[in-house]
Amino acid sequence: MPQDLSILHLILNAGIIVKAVLVLLILLSVMSWAVIFNKWRFYRRAHNEAESFSKAFWSGSDMDTILAGIPQQYPDSPLPNIFQSGYREFMRIRREATESESGKIVAGSGIDGVRRALDAAYSREMEKLSRHLAFLATVGSTSPFIGLFGTVWGIVNAFQGIALTKNTSLIAVAPGIAEALVATAFGLIAAIPAVVAYNKFSADLKRTGANMEQFGSEFLNIVSRHIKS
C-alpha cells in the first residue's frame, strides 16, 4: 500500500519529542517574524525622519523652532532626540551663564557638557535601535541545531523500529526518516530569515549610528562658535 509522506501527515504522526521540537521552531519563527516586521518598520521610520529632520536643520531654520516642532513631527526619533539632548544642554549652560556674574560660557566646560549630553543620547538611541537584534541572532544560530536534534531523535526512533520489526525495506524505513528530516527543514525555515534580517538590520544600525555620530560632531562645531572663551 502506498504511504502518505505529505508534510502534514508526517507532522501529525511524529513522535512526541519531534512534535515538541517542531512546535518550538514554529514559535521561534513566529516570534522572529514579529521582530523582523517591527524592526523593519522602526528602521524605515527612523531613516525617513532622519532625512526630513536633516533637511529642516540645515535649511537655516531657527533651532528653537526646530526644537518646538520635534514632539509633533518626530516623536521618539533617534536623530531628533540627539539634537534635543545636545541643544537643551546648551540652552541650560547658556541660561546659567546669563545668570552668573560674568555672563559668559566657559569654553571647555560648555563644550564638555554638550558632548556628554550628546554621548548619553547616542547611547540611549543605539540601545533602542539594537533592541531584539540579539534574539534574531540567537534564532539564526540555534534553530538549525534544534532541528538537527529533532532529526537525530527521529532517526534513532526509526532504527529502533527497524530493529523491532526486523524489516529493513525502504517502505518501512522511509516514513521514520522523512519524519526526522522535517525537523531539519523547520530549523532552516526558522533560521534563514532570522540570519538575513539580522545582517540587514546590523548594517542599518551601523549606518544610522554613523549618521548620528556625524551629526553630533557637526552640532558641536556649531555650538562651539556660540561659546565664548
N, C-alpha and C positions, 0 to 999 in steps of 0.2 A: 504494500500500500504506500503511495506517495506521502511523504511527511510535510507538514506545514512548517516552513522555515521563515515565515514572514517575521519582521522585526517585532510586531505587536505580539504575535504568538510566542516568540522566544522570551520576550519580557514577562508576559503573564505566567509562563511556565518555568521561569528561572527559580533557582533556589533562594532561600531567604536572605543569605549573605549577598548574593549578586543583586537581588532586588534592593537591598539596603544601599549598596554601592550606587546603583542607578538612581535611586531617589536622592541621595546626597549630591550626585553630579548634576541632576536636574535642578536642585535647589541652588547650587553654586552657579550654574549657568544663568538661571533667572535673576539671581542677585547681581551677578556681574553685568548682565544686560541693563539692569536698572541703573547701576553705577555708570555704565558707558553712556546711557542716554542723558543722565543728569549732568555728567561732566562735559559731554559734547555741547549741551545747551548752555552750560555755565561758561565754558571757554569761548564759545561763539559770541555770547553776550558781552563778555569781558573784552574781547577783541574789537567788536563794533563800537562799544562805548569808549574804549581807549582811543580809537581813531577819531571819534566825534569830539572827545574832550581835548585831544591834542590840537585839532583844528581850532577849537574855541580858544584854547590857551594861547596859541601862537598867532592868533589873529589880531592881537593887541588889545583885547578886551580888558577891562579893569578887573584886577584879581578879586576884589571884594564882590563884584557882580558874579564872577565865576563861582566863588565860594558859596554865595547865597543860592545859586541855582543847582548846586550839586544834589541836595536831597531829593529834588523833584526829577531832575534829568538823569542822574547817575546814582541811583540808590545802591549802596554797598558794591561799588565797582572798584577794582584794585587800583588803577592809576589815579582816578579822582581821590581815592582815600589817601594815597601817598601825598598828593598835593594838599589835601585838607590838614593832615598832621603837620606837614612842614610849615604851611602858611599860618596855621593857628599858633604854632610855637613862635614863629617870627613876630606875629602880632602881639603875643604875650610879652616877648622880650622888649619890643618897641614900646609897649604900654608901660612896662616897668621902668624903662629908660626915661620916658617922658615924665614920670612921676618922681624920678630921682633928681638930685641937685644938678648933676652935670647935664642931664637931658641927652646923653649920648649912649649909644650901644657900644660896648667894648667889643672890638672885632673878634678876638679869639673866642671869648665865651659865647658871643652871639652865634657865630658860625657853628661852634661845637653843639650848642643847644639845638639848633635846627637840624644838624646832621644826626644827632641822637634820635630826634623825633622821626626823621625820615627812615633811619635804620630800623627803629621799632615798628613803624608802619609796614616797612618792606617785609620784615619777618612775619608779621601777622598775615599779610596778604599771601605770602608764599605758603604759609601753613594752610590757609584756606584753599589755595589752588592745588596743593598736593594732597589734600584730604581724600582718602579712599583709593589713592593710586596703589598703595601697598596691598590692598585687598585684591586688585586686579593682578598684581604681580604674583601674589600667593596662589590665586586660582590658576593662573597660567602655568606656574611651575609645579603645582601639586596634583592637578586634575589628571594628567596622564598616568601618574603613579597610582592614584586612587583607582582609575580604570584598570590599570595593569593588575592591581591586587584582585579586583573582581574577576579578571580574566584567569589569573593563576588559580584562584579558588574554583572557578567553574571547570577548568581543565582537570584539576585534581578530582573533582566530583565525577567528571566524565570517565576518567581512567578507573576510578573506584567502581563505577557502574559496569565497565568492561570486565573488570576482574570478577565481579559477582555473577554476571550473566555468561561469561566465557565466550562472548560474541564480539569479534574484532572486525566485523564488516563495516564498511563505510556508512551504511544505513544506520547502524547502531551508534557509531561514533559522531556522525555529523551534527545531530541536534545539540549534544553537550558542548562540542567545540564552538558551534555557531553562537550558542547562548553565551559562552565565555567571551567570545570576541566582541559581542555587543557592548560589553563594559568598556573595552578599549576604545571603541568608536565613540561612546558617550564622553569618555575622558577627553578625547581630542576635540569633540564638539564644544565642550566647555572651555578648553584651554586656548584654542586658536584665537577666538575673538578677544579673549582677555589679554593675550600677549600682544596682538596687533593694536588694541586700544591703548594698552599701557605704553607701548613705544610711541604711539602718536601723541598721547597726552603728555608724555615726558618731554617730547620735542616742543610742544606748545608751552609747557611750563618753563623750559629754558628760554624760549623766545620772549615770553611775557616777562620773566624775571629780568632779562637783559634790557628790555624796554623800560621797566620801572627803574632799574639802576641808572640808565642813561638819563631819564627824566629827572631823577634825584640829583644827579651831578649838574645838570643844566639849571635846575631850580636853585641849587646852592650858589652857582655863579651869579644868577640874577639877584639873590638875596645879598651876596657879598658886596654888590655895588651900592646897596642901600644902607650898609653898615659903616659907620664912621670909625676910623682908627682912634 
